[in-house]
């Protein structure tokens, strides 16, 4: 898979921007983790969750990848229910 499988048609501008940013992180691993999550969930995220995602994708890539893949601990302001959903999604997606 090389990129988003979801069309941005029907998404508001904020969701379109976040979908793009999730698929263009900088490393292939993070593109796949966040991009796949965004493909699956972006349309249904609440405004609060969109804000959390916007904040989370500002975390430096090595730190976020370590937290999602090996259990490194993020600063408390990033450890949200949405982060837990992404981490769980990654595990389920990886197992599939």
Phi, psi and omega in degrees: 000135185247356181176193184303138174257001183252135174282147176273000177303134178086354178269147175287169185301322180296314179294320177300315181297315180293321177301314179299313182295327178293329179271356183229060182280323183132324174243149182300320182300313181288326175303315182291319181294302184286324180296314179296319177298313181298318177306316185282329193240344192304322183292335185256359180290141177285169176301320179296319179292324176298320178296318178297318179295317178302318180290317183296323183284358173274348178295135177307137186308313180299323181291316181293317179299316179298320180292323181280330187256330185232007175083012174302151186267128175273162173301149185306326183293345179258347181274083184247173175299326179293318176303316179298321177297317179296316180297317178295319179298319179300316181294315179296318181294321180293324180285339184287000000 
